[in-house]
Amino acid sequence: LKRAGLDRYEWRYIDRIVFRGFKKYKQTVEVFGYKENSNNNNLKLIKLFHQGLEHYYNKDWDSAIKFFKDSLKYEAIEHSIDLNPSAVFLERCKQYKIKNPDSNWNGIMKLNKK
């Protein structure tokens, strides 16, 4: 995405993932398309989702839940909870609210299987 030109596309951060067999995390993103083809719903989704992520990484679960609930309204994949980024983070926040992660938690998810 950086090589293609960040400013040419509408995109959002998704997750910080350590893929199986690797030690360092990779920041995953979702690309919506060229900026000149932007639509208002995608722009709202990106803004709300990024605000949710900011609160998520700061362990402010209640605020993150609010933003992820709002971003959920603009997601293209509505019914698949495991493919819908807003639903995935909303569920994580609810779980972390019940049981806080360790003090060394940094929001990075490790994938143990392909």
Secondary structure as GFF3:
##gff-version 3
##sequence-region A 1 114
A	DSSP	three_ten_helix	6	8	.	.	.	ID=ss1
A	DSSP	beta_strand	9	18	.	.	.	ID=ss2
A	DSSP	beta_strand	26	34	.	.	.	ID=ss3
A	DSSP	three_ten_helix	35	37	.	.	.	ID=ss4
A	DSSP	alpha_helix	40	57	.	.	.	ID=ss5
A	DSSP	alpha_helix	61	72	.	.	.	ID=ss6
A	DSSP	alpha_helix	85	98	.	.	.	ID=ss7
A	DSSP	beta_strand	109	110	.	.	.	ID=ss8
###
